[in-house]
Each structure stands twice: as C-alpha cells, then as structure tokens.
Amino acid sequence: MSVLDRKWVRIVFAAVIAAGLVAVTCVDVAVAQQRREHDRKVAAARAEYRVELAFLAKLAPVANDVYRAAAPVQSVLAALANPGPDDVFAARDALAHGGSLAALRKLSNQLHALRPPAGLQQQTASLVKAVDAMKDALTGLAAHGKQNGFDVLANALGGDDATGFGIAQSNFIDAVVASYGRDHAHPPFTSDRDGPRLRSTSTSWIFGADRACDSAYVGLLPVIKLEKQTSLSSFRQLLTLWSQQLSRLSTAFTHLPEPRDAHRLPLTVRSRLGAIKSNAAVFDRALRAVNRQDADAFDLADRQLHEVLPLLAQLGKALSSYGAVHCGLIMGIWAGDKSASKSGGGVTAT
C-alpha cells in the first residue's frame, strides 16, 4: 500500500473514531438531560405531594367539625320521619336556637379561607359548595323559629330545605372522600356512619329537652279529667301522676348530655334543673300524707308545693331563653303562668 493510501486510511479511521466519540458524547448528554428532567419531575411530584398532604392535614379537623355540626341536624330531621305528638315543635326549637347553624357559618368561613394546591382545587371547591348548601338549607329551616301552627311547621320542616340539607350532607362526604383519593392518607370518614366521635351539642340538648317535657305533658293529660272528680281515689291518682311524671322528667334531664359546643348550658338553667325533682318530691309527700290520712302532713306538702312551683316557672323561662321554648311553655303552664296558659292551655299543678 502506498504512503498516500496509508495516510488516507489513517484519516478515515480517525474521522470514524471522532464521529463515534461525538455520537457517544451526544448520547451521554441526552441521557443526562433525560435523567435531570426525570429527577426534576420526581422532585416536583414529591413537593406537590407534600404540599397536598399538608393541606389535607389542615382540612381534616375542619371536615370533622363540619361533620359534628351537621350530625345533630340530620338526627332531628330523621326523627321527623316518624315523629311523636309534638316532635315538630322540638325540632323547630332545636334547628332555630341550637348552635349548629352558627357552627356551620363559622366553618364555611374557614373553608373559604383555605388555599388548596392545584391538584385539590376542584375537590375543595365541591366540598365548600356542599357546606354552603348545608348552611343555606339550615338557615331556611331555622327561619321558622316563631312558627306555632302545627301543620304549617310540619310542612316547612319536611320540605325542600330538609331535603336539600340531606343532599348537601351527602355531597359533603363525597367531596371529602374525593379529596383523599389520590394515594393520600385515608379520609377522616367515608359515610355518615363512620365519622368522628360526636360531641353533645345545644341542638341535640334542646331537642331532647323539648321531647322529654312533651312526654311528661302527654302523661299528665289524664289530670284534666281527674281534677273534675271529687273522689279520694281520683285525688290519689292525680297526685301519683304528678309525682311519677315529674320524677321521670327529672331523670330524663339528668341523662341528657350537657352541650359541649359553643352554646353551653347557662347557669340560669343548670342551677334550676333541680326544681323538677323538688316538685316531684312534694307531690310524693302529699300522696303519702293522703294514704296515711295525715291532714297536717298534707297541709305542709300543700304549702311546700306553692313554694316550689314558682321555681318551675323560673326554670321554664330560663329554658325558653336558652332555646327550649316548647319545654319552657309547658313548665309555665304547669306552674300556672297565665301568659303560658293563654298560649298553650292544658294541665296545671295549681
């Protein structure tokens, strides 16, 4: 091979090696760029995940509080599906004067103030919308707080607002579940049966108090007929009914869990609840005196009754101020309060 040929071969060989080196270098650069891009995306995804987890950690306690605020309202509305004699008035007072509406308003403001990350904006918007719908429906239900017409009230509390509240509550739970649906932590609840532990609220307390008073009132209706009779046995039955029904009412109030929300029982109510038991005890002493035919003991019980009955009237006014208007009206009637009797009529202990 000539010198020229050998030189040309070396040049070609060098060019091939150089091209190979350039190609390898270009591949290495491309691979490095891809790796950096991949690492950047992974880092961004992890950062977004951490931001979403942090947001959900803030959301969970608010969602739990919404659940707790809505649960007593739903319980009241569920009770109206198979109501007792005057449950509609108990529901009226609980929805109008309980603390659930104020709680939902406050929680709605908290949710509106949240700034969700991009990946959770849609779910959070749905959640906020559901809470606002619950708030609006409860506002409509609470607007009937001064309604005394049974049929009008029953239709109002069983109408569109009640249906709307149930739908909004269901949508709220769905939105919470959806917020935790992207490989995040488990949602705080997934239905209306596995939520956080409920606290006693003023809504549930007012509803329970009104129902307890109404049950005692119904139990005392035979007194109206007994008061018109003059036999000793009728008088014994009358005293027995008063003693039994007031004792049961006192026990019912004892078993009502005190509200732990912002609307706790005021001292004016807590300090006077013993008046129910005191009145029951006086009627029991009067009954024992009649059974023993002890005139002096009966006169003493009669004087004591006129001393403790005003306490029952005071308790009724305190209950009405707190929100248990129906119960307060009943106690006023029992104590012979003329304004209460004019409003409701019925059984009196005087």
TAHU-V989598 format. One line per field, one symbol per residue. burial: + if it has 9 or more other ideal C-beta (glycine too) atoms within 8 Angstrom, else -. A space follows every 50 residues. Layout:
burial->???
This chain:
burial->-----+--+--------------------------------------+-- +++-++-+++-++++++++++++++++-++--+--+++++++++++++++ +++++-++-++--+-++--++-++-+++++++++++++++++-++-+--- --++-++---++-+++++++++++++++++---+--+++-----+----+ +++++++++++++++++-+++-++-+-------+++++++++++++++++ -++--+-++-+-++-+-+++-++-++++++-+++++++++------++-+ ++-++--++-+++++++++++++++++++++++++++--++--+-++++-
